[in-house]
Amino acid sequence: MTKEYPWMLGPFEKAAEANPCLVPNAASRFFCPIQEKEIGWEAKDVFNPAAVVKDDRVYLLYRAEDHEGKYAGTSRVGMAVSEDGLHFQTMPEPVLYPEKDEFSIYEWEGGCEDPRIVETKDGKYFLYYTSFNGKVALLSCAESTDLVHWKKHGPIFKDAMNGKYKNLWSKSGAVVCKQEGGSLLSGQTQGYLLDVLGRKRYLCCHLR
């Protein structure tokens, strides 16, 4: 058994009676604003979730894929809600997805992947997700106050160091948090501290 340390969460036991807590659902339909047609947005896969507690409920933001396109599936971020953290009710449509907007050059047609979420003291939520256009994956950010409606901010490194990283792979960003009461809030040391997984490298950075 792996040695445990005070900073670790857990130990965990798999809840056999609740697993799998989410499964693909071909009946979920969504009108894709780019393809301009209805699709089964979570028909292929559901995976790589992020969870946050709000109003005594667990909100699970997860990556879902359809069967469409040249990459055998475009990714979108769906949301499921639970009263007990075990049994989830999914929303009928994704909450974050590629649209006909300024961010489609980063998101189409691979999609919006692998959400990571953090809460701030003033009640905002920041979602760090991977934008994938089929050529390069870029760590991007979106902001919300209700977990349903998201304002996109685009790739977070596109202007860093005069654009040095704008076309380099960056994904799977994890925000370092600190526990305050029952919440895990962003640990702010000159901004949010992230560990970013690029191709064969880890980056540590401050967002100011």
N, C-alpha and C positions, 0 to 999 in steps of 0.2 A: 504494500500500500504506500502511496506517495506521502511523504512527510508533510504535515500541516504546519502553517505559520499563522500568526495572529491576524495578518492582513487578508487572509483568504476568506472567501465566502464558502459556506457549506458546513459540513459535508452534505452531499445530495444523494437522494435515492430516487430511482426512476419510478414514476407513478404509473404502474402497469395498467391500472384500470382506466387511465385517461389517454393513453397513447395508442395511436398517434393523435395529437390534439388538433391537428389540421391535416386535411387531405385535399388533393386537387379536386376541382368541381367544374365539370364541363357544362353544367347548367347555368353557371354565372356568366351573364352576358354584359357586354360593355360596348358602347359606340366609340370606336377609335377615331379621334379627331384628325389624325394624319391619314389613315387609310380610308376614312369616311365610310366605314362599314361596321357592322356589329361583329364582335369576335368573342370567343371563349377565353377571356383574359387570364384565368387561372386553371385552365384545362390540363396543362402538362405537368407543372411542378409547383409546389409551395415549400419554401425553405428559407434559411438564413434570417431569422427574425430578430427584432429588437423589442424589448418590453419596457413599459413605464407604468407607474401607478398614478391614477388621477381619480379623485372623488371616490376612493375606496374600490376602484375597479382596475383590473389589469388590462392595459391596451397593448396589443401585439401588432407591430408593424412588420410585415413579412414580404419577401420577394416572391412574386408569382410569375409564371411564364405561360404563354400561349403556344400554339403549334404553328404560328405564322412566320413567314419571311425566310430570308436566306440563311439566317443563323439558327434555324429550327426553334425559334421562340424569342419573342420580345419580352423583356422584363418590365414589370410594374410593381408598385408597392401597394399592397392591400392592408386592411386593418381588421382585426378581430378583437372582441371584447369579452371579458370574463369576470364573473362575480367572485370566483374562488381560485383563479389562477390555473385551473385544470381543464375546465370545459368552456370552450370559446364559441361565440357566435360571430360569424364573419359578416362584414358589410358587403352589399351586393356589387359595389363597384370599387375600383382602386382609388386611393387618395392621392397618389403621386404617379405621374406617367408622362411619356413624351407627348408634346402638343405642338401645334403650329405656332411656335414662339421663338424667341431669340436663342433658346437653349437647345433647340432640336438638332443643331449642328453637332452637339456633344452627345445627344441621347438617342438618335435614331440611326439604325433601327435596333440596336442592341438593347436599349432601354435604360431604366432606372433600377439599379441593383443594390442588394446588400445593405439595408438601412442600419444605422447606428444612431441612437437618440440620447439626448441629454436635456435636462431641465435647468432653468435658471431661477434665481430667487424672485424675480419679478414676474413669474408665471409664463414665461416663454419656453418654447421647445425648439431645439435645433436638431435637424435631421441631417446626418452626414451619410451620403449614399454615393454609389459609383455610377457615373454617366458613361455609357458605352455606345460609341457610334459605329462599332465594327472594326475600327482601326486602333484606337487608343482608349483605355479606361482612365477616367479622371475623377478624383474625389471632389464631390460637389456638396453644396449645402442648401437646405431649405428651412424656412422658419414658420412657426405656427403658434397660435394661442389656444387652439381647440383640438389639435391633432387630426383634423379633417381637412381644413383648408390651409394650403401651404404656399408660401411665397418663395420662389426659387431665387437663389443668389448666384448660381452657376459654379464652375470649377473654382476651388478656393485658392489654387496656386497659379492661376493664369497670368496674374500681374506681378507675382513675386520675383524679385531679382531681375527686373526688366524682361520678364517672360521666359526666363531660363527653363522653367518646369512646365510650361503650358502644353507641350506635346510629349511629355514623359509620363509613363504609367504611374498612377497613384490611386490607391483604393484601400478599402477596409480600414477607414480611420476610426480609432477608438479614443474617446474623450476621457481623460482622467477625472474621476469624480471624488467627492467627499460626502460622507453621510451627515445629514443634519436632520435630526428627528427621524421621521419615516421616509425621507426623500434622499435620493442620490443626486446632488447638485454638481454643476461643473466646478472643478477645482481651478480657481482663477489665480494664476501667477503670471501677471502681465498678459492675461488673456487665457484662452483655452489651450490646454496642452494636449497634443494629439500624437499618437504613434501611427504612422502611415506606412502601410505595406506597399512598396513599389515592386518592380521586378527585381528579385534577388537583393533587396535592400530594405532596411527600415529607416525611416526618417523621424526625427523628433523636432517639433517646431512649436512656436508660440503664435497664436492668432491674436492680433492686437485690435 
